[in-house]
Structures are given as structure tokens and as C-alpha cells.
Amino acid sequence: MAINWLIYVQQQFQYYMPDFNFFSNYVLHLSIKLFDVYLCRTKCKSTDEPLLDDIVYMCEDNYTADDIIMMELFLFKTVGYSLGIPFPYRFLKSFAIGVNLERHTLMLARYILETSLMFYPFIGVKDDLLAASSMLLALRMKNINNWNENLIEVTGYTEEEVEPIMKCLNHMMIKRHHDYEDLDAAHEKYSKDLYLNVAQKPAFLEDDFNLTDPIGPPQSEFTSFRMPFLLSPP
């Protein structure tokens, strides 16, 4: 629910303050990445910074400016002030540039990737593999089935390595629609003209799993477990 809320907050900032770029998709994905280790907000990749009053307003006054500053200091200390970490969104953009991916397909892959952020089991999947799997699913949904030598070179993965996670992402997208309708922030976001309406009636693949099966990746040598620091907030 926290990730769903963050996506909604990003949309609110973009709607009410469209001339500022402090909460771009880069910042959203990096914020979520750092949220995994208790960092919910960052100024990285920002050309403008939101005022504390704006953040307090977006939180509907549930927290004061002092609350936010104290938590931010705690979170920076938790991650050792180290913010230079990769995240799937960067990998996806790099892969897309490397293979000259058509914009609508890229936007569809972003929708898939952003939906995965709301499901904690995918935290153990390597960031570049998650990005590659999102791209493969988008390609398959558009009947572009050829994971060619260029894609292998750019991503570093063969089709056989990417496909298991891709199938899990496809199951996630189908099950989200049926069982997690309240986690609709990414769907609502990518149903807008700005994001080419890719979330409207997407053609998912036939599900390899039962609808009752849980969402998450298979156990694989391509996944790596990451546990947040077990510290208590102030």
C-alpha cells in the first residue's frame, strides 16, 4: 500500500505542479528502491526540490515538517548516506536505448515494471533481470517474440534466463486485476494519455499459473535476497 500511495503522490505533484520535475519517474523508482532499505524520499536526479509544505499537504497533514525531517535523517543514516545504487527503471531505459525499442512497447514495459514494485516478493530479483523480464513480457504482449542477439548482448541474459520471471510478471498483472483492485495507482497512471494509455485493455499472455497461486518469482540463481537493515525509527 505504501508503494501504491507513492505512485499516487507522484501523480498529484505532476498534476498540480506540472512545471517542476522534482518527482520524475526516475525519482519515483529510486525512492521506492531506497524505501526497501527504509528511505522513502530522495532529492537525487531532481532539478527542483519540493517544499516541505508541499509534502505535508500531500500527506494530508498526517505528519508535520519536523516529523519528515527527523525520519529523513534517520533513513539517510540507515543507508549510510549511500544513494548511488542501480534500480530497474534505469536498466530498462538503458536496454530500450540499446535496442531502439519503440516508445509504446517501452511504456508498456514500464507499466509492468512499476506494478511489480507493489509486490514485495519481487524484491529478491536482480534489478537488471526484472527490467529485462518486463521488456520481454511487453514484447510478447505485442507479438514481438524474437529475443535476438542484440537483446542478449544489451541485457546480458538469454531468453531462457528471462522467461521464468517474465511468466511470473504476467501472472502478477492478471492477478492484480482480479485480487488487488485497491493497488490501482500504476494502472490509473498508465491509463492516461501521457503514458500512451498502455494500461487500457492490455493483452496479457495466457497465465501459466492458477489464479489462486501467489505472486512472486521462482527460486533461481538469478535472484538475490536483500534484507533491509533491522533498525528502529526514532
Secondary structure as UniProt FT lines:
FT   HELIX           2..16
FT   TURN            18..19
FT   TURN            22..23
FT   HELIX           25..35
FT   TURN            36..38
FT   TURN            44..45
FT   HELIX           52..58
FT   TURN            59..61
FT   HELIX           65..78
FT   TURN            79..81
FT   HELIX           88..99
FT   HELIX           103..116
FT   TURN            117..118
FT   HELIX           120..124
FT   HELIX           127..141
FT   TURN            142..143
FT   HELIX           149..155
FT   HELIX           159..179
FT   TURN            181..182
FT   HELIX           185..189
FT   TURN            190..191
FT   HELIX           193..195
FT   TURN            196..199
FT   TURN            211..212
FT   TURN            221..222
//
